[in-house]
């Protein structure tokens, strides 16, 4: 396999793993992994997710927290779809890295450093920023006038 081929496989692996890392928790807060209290669900519904999100966003005014939960969820869905389709990949990868870094810092400040380490949130953020670099390199390799 050539270096270029390996880079393409690496890009796909990063795109799909980041997309699933966004979609799985969104599914959880919508009940896709089972109801609250079931073995595979962290939240199981929007209500229990909001309790968790409010805890992480302690530094925000209480009136803003519901909107923050909705915006974070929307960002996760939008980033996941864009990662899968490759739409504006470099910008989406940077946005994903920023969102994941915010999540990681909020988790560390609220729950302690072990939480984002156990859930590999810093690792996912680094993967997103690495994807942005790969996407930028790939964009430079494509000759003008071709896609």
Secondary structure, DSSP 8 states (H G I E B T S, - for coil): --HHHHHHHHHHHHHHHHHHHHHHHHHHHTTTT-STTSTT-SS-SHHHHHHHHHHHTTTS-HHHHHHHHHHHHHHHHHHHHHHHHTTTHHHHHHHHHHHHHHHHHHHHHHH-HHHHHHTTHHHHHHHHHHHHHHHHHHHHHS-TT--
